[in-house]
């Protein structure tokens, strides 16, 4: 399974913010849309990711307040990325290795979407459920041998 398979099911709604946007406005967007991340774009290119992890760190550093921080000052400016052709197993390894919950998907320099660790886990579980159903159907349809039939090959 590839990232493109997840994007096909998930859809292509994308929410981005510019790096010079006040952090408070970006947080309002995240809260309104119930999102854990925003892609930070500048001049049509990915320049970072803003997730609740960076936001919490910034708020703690600022004494419990968002203050006048801009997105640029708190974003992850080197986020993990993948392509639509990246295998899901590789994405899982990458996300686990960096404790990343969100990953932008790029086709060259074009942003195709964002996948979350939840999206990856759901795709894996759905795939395993499908395999299990197919195996159970196969076993259920297993030919029954007649009683007394010999298991010896016929010559």
Buried (B, 14 or more C-beta within 10 A) or exposed (E): BBBBBBBEEBEEEEBBBBBEBBBEEBBEBBEEEEBBBBBBBBEEEBBBBBBBBBBEEBBEEBEEEBBEBBBBEBBBEEBBBBEBEBEBEEBBEBBEEEEBBBBBBBEEEEBBBBBBBEBBEBBBEBEEEEEEEEEEEEEEEEEEEEEEEEEEEEE
